[in-house]
Amino acid sequence: MKPYSEYSAEELAMENLFIRWVRFPNDPPIRSFWENWMTKYPYKKDTIDKARELVLVTTEWRPETLSNQDVNSIWDRIRNSLEIIKEREPADSDATPASSALKPNNIILGVISMAVLGLLCLILLGHFK
């Protein structure tokens, strides 16, 4: 397991300890851990802010309140995340299709894609009732 200091915003937003801190910021041990961590890694402030926003969006999201602008914004974020992931992946010409499909970034991308598809299905079902 890699240290939190090497996590992307998306990876942090999927960590239970981070989610608990965002959702319950007054929990003393968790708050203390993340405050100390941010003091130790001040250069990760942007990553923390993005991860916090992702957690808040997903925990406060309600299908009936999602506007077209919100949907477009989510799709833009997904596209941007995909571009960042592609830029970070080293060019591996010797990789077979099966081995590249099991890379951690591809698994994360799959989870994000499935979550977005699920959200879009909920939105569409909500509009047709």
Stockholm file with secondary structure:
# STOCKHOLM 1.0

chainA/1-129         MKPYSEYSAEELAMENLFIRWVRFPNDPPIRSFWENWMTKYPYKKDTIDKARELVLVTTEWRPETLSNQDVNSIWDRIRNSLEIIKEREPADSDATPASSALKPNNIILGVISMAVLGLLCLILLGHFK
#=GR chainA/1-129 SS CCCGGGCCHHHHHTCHHHHHHHHCTTCHHHHHHHHHHHHHCGGGHHHHHHHHHHHHHHHHCCGGGCCHHHHHHHHHHHHHHHHHHHHHSCCCTTCCHHHHHTSHHHHHHHHHHHHHHHHHHHHHHHHCC
#=GC SS_cons         CCCGGGCCHHHHHTCHHHHHHHHCTTCHHHHHHHHHHHHHCGGGHHHHHHHHHHHHHHHHCCGGGCCHHHHHHHHHHHHHHHHHHHHHSCCCTTCCHHHHHTSHHHHHHHHHHHHHHHHHHHHHHHHCC
//
